[in-house]
Amino acid sequence: MGRSFSLKEIDLVIFDMDGVMFDTEKLAEKIWFKILTSHNLEVKKEFLDAIKGRNILDSKKIFNSYYETDIDFIDLKNIRNKKLVEELRCNGVPLKKGIKECLEYLRKENKLLAVASSSDKKLILDNLKDTKLLTYFNYIVSGEDFEKSKPNPDIFLNVAKYFNIDVKRCVVIEDSKAGVEAALNANMNIIWIPDLVNFEIDDKVIKFSSLLDIIDL
């Protein structure tokens, strides 16, 4: 699905983190379920899907559009982050299929590698260190560094600017709708690997089943 391109055309590969590199979205949803129910709030899948790929400020706006409550979303998100970190540090960070093979292949092909995630910078770094993947990446950027989050393209454009590489020679690997739209808005090549949410995609987007498909590309 979507237009094809060769990795020979690509200099820079930009990875999202949750749902792409690490199988953490299911755990995050489980924690959100417990937090929302403990505050007597209905668990709305539409809300959980909508905040995927968004930074905390955008997520707060989305929360307020779904829930009429005096509860501050920032407080809930801080609780979620604390519980998520506890789980990951205690039980380890679950890897997505093919991540190590994909990174090793791209490094051998001399591609520049970056992480551009909406998660907190400390969480990104801790996850990469715990999984021993940190050394693969030349640049790491967090959504908390930007006023506007995905689907705004700023986070991806920042990575291209850092390396001084044309957007047409970049490819973004994403799982969320907001992330895919951000890559489209940045005019970059896009590989979509669905995780928990399926959605209609632009014909410019390549759909893969796992990171291993990138090696075949």
Backbone torsions as a table, in degrees:
resi	resn	phi	psi	omega
1	MET	NA	140.6	177.6
2	GLY	86.9	171.6	-178.5
3	ARG	-73.4	152.0	-179.8
4	SER	-103.3	157.1	174.1
5	PHE	-152.7	164.4	179.6
6	SER	-100.6	147.4	176.3
7	LEU	-64.6	-17.9	176.1
8	LYS	-63.8	-23.9	179.5
9	GLU	-83.2	-6.2	-170.7
10	ILE	-109.9	132.3	174.3
11	ASP	-104.9	-29.6	-172.1
12	LEU	-130.7	128.5	177.3
13	VAL	-114.0	122.6	-176.6
14	ILE	-110.0	119.6	-178.9
15	PHE	-100.5	133.5	159.6
16	ASP	-73.8	166.8	-177.3
17	MET	-103.7	-71.8	-175.0
18	ASP	-67.1	125.6	179.5
19	GLY	88.0	-13.6	178.2
20	VAL	-111.0	-58.4	178.9
21	MET	-88.6	-39.6	-175.3
22	PHE	-122.0	140.4	-178.4
23	ASP	-86.6	65.2	-172.7
24	THR	-106.8	-10.1	-175.3
25	GLU	-67.0	-36.8	179.1
26	LYS	-63.3	-42.6	179.2
27	LEU	-64.1	-42.3	179.4
28	ALA	-61.9	-41.9	178.8
29	GLU	-64.8	-39.8	178.9
30	LYS	-61.3	-41.6	179.5
31	ILE	-68.1	-43.0	177.3
32	TRP	-59.2	-40.1	179.1
33	PHE	-57.0	-46.4	-179.0
34	LYS	-66.7	-40.7	-178.0
35	ILE	-66.9	-47.2	-178.6
36	LEU	-63.2	-44.2	-179.2
37	THR	-67.4	-34.4	179.4
38	SER	-67.8	-21.1	176.7
39	HIS	-102.5	17.1	178.0
40	ASN	58.0	36.5	176.7
41	LEU	-109.3	138.9	178.8
42	GLU	-66.1	137.8	176.0
43	VAL	-82.2	111.6	-177.9
44	LYS	-109.5	114.9	-178.5
45	LYS	-60.6	-35.0	179.4
46	GLU	-60.0	-37.8	177.6
47	PHE	-67.1	-47.1	-179.0
48	LEU	-62.6	-37.5	177.2
49	ASP	-68.6	-38.9	-174.6
50	ALA	-67.8	-29.5	-176.8
51	ILE	-87.9	-4.9	178.7
52	LYS	-65.3	127.5	179.7
53	GLY	85.1	-0.8	-177.5
54	ARG	-100.2	151.0	175.2
55	ASN	-80.0	177.9	-170.6
56	ILE	-67.0	-34.4	-179.2
57	LEU	-69.9	-43.5	176.4
58	ASP	-65.1	-39.1	179.5
59	SER	-63.0	-36.0	177.7
60	LYS	-63.5	-42.6	178.1
61	LYS	-62.5	-41.0	179.0
62	ILE	-65.5	-43.1	177.8
63	PHE	-57.7	-46.1	-178.4
64	ASN	-66.2	-23.9	177.9
65	SER	-79.6	-20.6	-179.2
66	TYR	-99.7	-25.3	-173.6
67	TYR	-127.7	132.4	172.5
68	GLU	-98.3	97.3	-175.8
69	THR	-156.0	155.9	175.7
70	ASP	-85.9	-5.0	-180.0
71	ILE	-67.5	132.2	-179.4
72	ASP	-82.3	123.7	-179.8
73	PHE	-59.7	-34.4	-179.2
74	ILE	-58.8	-40.4	177.7
75	ASP	-63.2	-42.5	179.3
76	LEU	-65.4	-41.5	-178.9
77	LYS	-65.9	-37.1	177.9
78	ASN	-64.2	-38.7	176.5
79	ILE	-64.6	-44.5	179.2
80	ARG	-60.7	-44.1	-179.8
81	ASN	-61.6	-42.6	-179.4
82	LYS	-62.7	-45.7	-179.0
83	LYS	-68.5	-37.0	178.5
84	LEU	-64.6	-45.1	179.0
85	VAL	-61.6	-42.1	178.8
86	GLU	-59.2	-43.7	180.0
87	GLU	-64.8	-45.9	-176.4
88	LEU	-68.4	-39.8	180.0
89	ARG	-72.8	-29.7	-178.4
90	CYS	-81.7	-44.2	-172.2
91	ASN	-108.2	-4.3	179.8
92	GLY	92.4	161.0	-178.6
93	VAL	-94.3	117.2	-179.0
94	PRO	-73.1	129.1	-177.7
95	LEU	-87.9	146.4	172.1
96	LYS	-78.1	150.4	-178.6
97	LYS	-55.7	125.9	172.4
98	GLY	87.9	1.3	-174.2
99	ILE	-63.8	-44.7	-177.7
100	LYS	-67.5	-43.0	178.7
101	GLU	-63.2	-40.2	-179.7
102	CYS	-64.8	-46.3	-179.1
103	LEU	-65.5	-41.1	179.6
104	GLU	-63.8	-41.9	179.0
105	TYR	-63.9	-46.2	-178.1
106	LEU	-65.0	-35.5	177.2
107	ARG	-65.9	-40.4	178.1
108	LYS	-65.7	-27.8	178.1
109	GLU	-85.3	5.2	176.7
110	ASN	62.7	35.5	175.5
111	LYS	-86.1	142.8	171.0
112	LEU	-75.9	139.3	-175.7
113	LEU	-124.8	137.7	-179.8
114	ALA	-141.1	155.6	171.8
115	VAL	-112.9	129.9	176.0
116	ALA	-132.2	96.2	-172.8
117	SER	-122.6	149.2	176.4
118	SER	-78.2	-8.2	180.0
119	SER	-71.0	166.4	178.2
120	ASP	-63.1	145.5	-176.8
121	LYS	-60.0	-42.2	-178.8
122	LYS	-62.7	-41.0	179.4
123	LEU	-64.4	-41.2	177.7
124	ILE	-58.7	-51.5	-177.4
125	LEU	-63.8	-43.0	179.9
126	ASP	-62.9	-42.0	179.1
127	ASN	-64.2	-41.4	-180.0
128	LEU	-67.8	-38.2	178.5
129	LYS	-67.7	-44.2	-177.6
130	ASP	-63.8	-32.3	-178.7
131	THR	-93.7	1.4	-179.6
132	LYS	59.5	36.2	178.9
133	LEU	-108.1	-4.6	-173.6
134	LEU	-58.8	-38.7	-173.6
135	THR	-70.0	-12.5	179.0
136	TYR	-74.8	-21.0	-168.0
137	PHE	-103.5	137.0	-179.9
138	ASN	-89.0	-17.3	-175.4
139	TYR	-161.0	139.9	-179.7
140	ILE	-134.5	130.3	-179.1
141	VAL	-137.5	145.1	-176.4
142	SER	-113.9	150.0	177.5
143	GLY	-62.9	-21.4	179.4
144	GLU	-70.1	-11.6	178.6
145	ASP	-84.0	-2.5	-174.4
146	PHE	-127.6	144.2	178.1
147	GLU	-68.6	-39.8	-178.8
148	LYS	-107.1	135.9	-178.1
149	SER	-102.9	172.7	172.9
150	LYS	-50.6	136.4	16.8
151	PRO	-84.4	5.5	170.9
152	ASN	-63.8	138.5	-173.5
153	PRO	-83.5	0.7	-171.2
154	ASP	-53.3	-41.6	-175.6
155	ILE	-64.1	-38.0	179.1
156	PHE	-76.4	-39.6	178.0
157	LEU	-63.8	-33.5	176.6
158	ASN	-61.0	-40.7	-179.6
159	VAL	-66.1	-45.4	179.0
160	ALA	-61.7	-39.9	179.3
161	LYS	-66.5	-39.1	179.9
162	TYR	-57.4	-40.6	-179.0
163	PHE	-93.0	-5.9	-176.9
164	ASN	57.6	49.5	-178.8
165	ILE	-118.8	136.3	178.8
166	ASP	-62.1	140.9	-177.2
167	VAL	-59.2	-28.4	-178.8
168	LYS	-70.2	-15.7	178.6
169	ARG	-104.7	19.8	176.5
170	CYS	-115.7	147.4	170.3
171	VAL	-129.6	136.1	178.5
172	VAL	-105.9	136.8	176.0
173	ILE	-111.3	117.2	-171.7
174	GLU	-135.9	161.1	172.8
175	ASP	-121.6	-26.2	-174.2
176	SER	-91.3	155.5	177.7
177	LYS	-62.8	-43.2	179.5
178	ALA	-61.6	-38.9	179.9
179	GLY	-68.7	-42.6	177.5
180	VAL	-62.2	-43.7	180.0
181	GLU	-65.5	-35.9	177.6
182	ALA	-64.2	-41.7	178.2
183	ALA	-65.6	-40.2	175.5
184	LEU	-61.7	-42.7	179.9
185	ASN	-67.0	-22.9	177.2
186	ALA	-87.6	-3.4	-178.4
187	ASN	62.0	32.7	178.0
188	MET	-98.5	162.2	171.0
189	ASN	-68.8	147.7	-174.4
190	ILE	-134.5	133.0	168.4
191	ILE	-114.3	123.0	179.9
192	TRP	-107.2	122.6	175.4
193	ILE	-117.6	98.9	-176.0
194	PRO	-57.7	142.6	177.2
195	ASP	-116.2	-91.0	-178.9
196	LEU	-97.9	-18.2	-173.0
197	VAL	-125.6	129.4	173.0
198	ASN	-104.2	149.2	-179.8
199	PHE	-158.7	164.2	177.1
200	GLU	-69.6	138.7	-177.8
201	ILE	-123.9	157.7	176.4
202	ASP	-67.2	150.4	-179.0
203	ASP	-71.1	-4.8	175.0
204	LYS	-81.7	-9.9	-173.9
205	VAL	-94.7	133.4	173.4
206	ILE	-91.8	130.6	178.5
207	LYS	-104.7	125.0	176.5
208	PHE	-120.4	160.0	179.1
209	SER	-90.6	-25.7	178.2
210	SER	-157.7	170.9	178.9
211	LEU	-65.5	-22.5	178.7
212	LEU	-63.3	-27.7	178.8
213	ASP	-63.8	-24.1	-179.4
214	ILE	-66.6	-32.3	178.1
215	ILE	-64.6	-39.2	177.4
216	ASP	-67.3	-30.1	178.8
217	LEU	-61.7	NA	NA
